[in-house]
Amino acid sequence: AVVSTQSTGDDGQFLATGGADKTVRLFTIEGLTLREAGVIKHQQLKWIWNLQVSEDKEHIFISASEGVVQMWSRKDNSDRSVKICRTFSGHEKSVGSLAYFEPKS
């Protein structure tokens, strides 16, 4: 499958990838080894163009070819318990890029 995007946590110990197979794969990095920690398979999306992981690694933001951005929640930072919690729509075409910034206090 074609991987079109990737994002890491700030500590470099977490990696998420997404692409043409409608799948976001989550990995933990242990030394030089990637361990698959979870898979998000989305039937309605054709292509994952971009994704970002929040600093606390609790949320994954996905942009897709259907003109939407989705926010997924990793309950208790568990990769086996990932669910969609919000969809942002309004674009007529693909959302090819995405940037996520957490407010600084």
Secondary structure, DSSP 8 states (H G I E B T S, - for coil): --EEEEEE-TTS-EEEEEETTSEEEEEEEETTEEEEEEEEE-SS-S-EEEEEE-TTSSEEEEEETTS-EEEEEEGGG-TTSEEEEEEE---SS------------
